[in-house]
Amino acid sequence: YGASMLRDVWNTAWLNSFDEWLAEPLMVYGRGGKTLLQLTRERNRVETQKFAMGELVIAIGNRKNGLQDHAWMYYVAGKHGSESADKYVPRDGERVEWRFDGK
């Protein structure tokens, strides 16, 4: 009985850690006139796809758009970004939050 309880606790913790991993935001801070995409690429593996409006971030690290119906979006002062990451230049020190949001 004890072994099955321990197994269930570990399994539940493992499943919950995946949800937390998906929900964990990535912070980037504006510096030196660099674009959000440049700043994000400094410390992360980033995949993009080019469109007429600019480059859309489709993956950061192992989290790729479509995983668990989530997609990468960035927020500045709590508001969703309005231009592509290759065009947006945050002010020095401005905090930008990448969220892997569910649709």
N, C-alpha and C positions, 0 to 999 in steps of 0.2 A: 504494500500500500504506500509506504513512504517513498519508494523509488518512482512510482507513477506520479505522485504529487510533485516531486522534484522535477521530473521530466516535463510536466504540464507548466510549472512555473518558468522553467528555462525556455520552453517553446513560446509561451506568452510574452516573455521579455524580449525574445528574438523578434517576434512579429511586431511588437510595439516599437522596437528600435528602428525598424525600417520606416515606420510612419514618422518618427522623429527625424530621421535622416532626410526624408523628403521635405519636411517642414523647416529644416534649418536654413536660415537666410545666409547670404554671402554679402559682406559689407565691402565697399570700395570707397575710397576718398579721393576727391578731386585734387590734382596736383600738376602744376607746370603746363597747363594748356593742353594736356593729353585728352584724347577722347575716352569715353567710358569703355569702349572695346579695348583700347590700348592698355588702360589701367587694369582691366579684368584679366587680360592675357599675361600680365606681368607675373602673376602667382598661380594661374590656373590654366588648365588645358581647356581651350574653348573651340567649339565648332560653330561655324556660321553658314548661312545660306544667303546668296545675293539675290536681291529683288530690286526693282526700279527705285523704291524708296530708300534703299540702303541694305546693310547686312543685318539679318535677323539671327540672333543667338539661338541655336538649336540644341546646344549641349554645353554644360560646364562640368568638367570632371566626368564622372560616370552617370550623371543625371541628364538624360536626353529627353527632349520634348516627346510626349506621347506615353512615357512611362507612368503607369497608374493614372492616365488622363491628366497629367501635369504638363506645364510649359513654363519656360523662363520668362519673367517679366521684371522690369526694374521700376523702382519707386524712389522719388525724391520728395522729401518732406511729406511722406504718406500718400503722395499722388502718383498714379501710373505715368511713366514716361511717355512723351508724345512723339519722339523721333527715334530713329534707329541708333543703336549703341555706337556705330562707327561715325555718327554725326554729332551726338550729344557730347558737349565738353563741360563737365562739372566745374564750378568755381573752386579755387584752391580751398581745401578743407571741407568742402561740401560732401555730406555722406549720401551715398547711393546704395540702396539695398536691393540686391537681386533676390527674388523669391521664386521658388519652384511651385507655382500655384496650380491648384486643381481647377479644372474647367467647370 
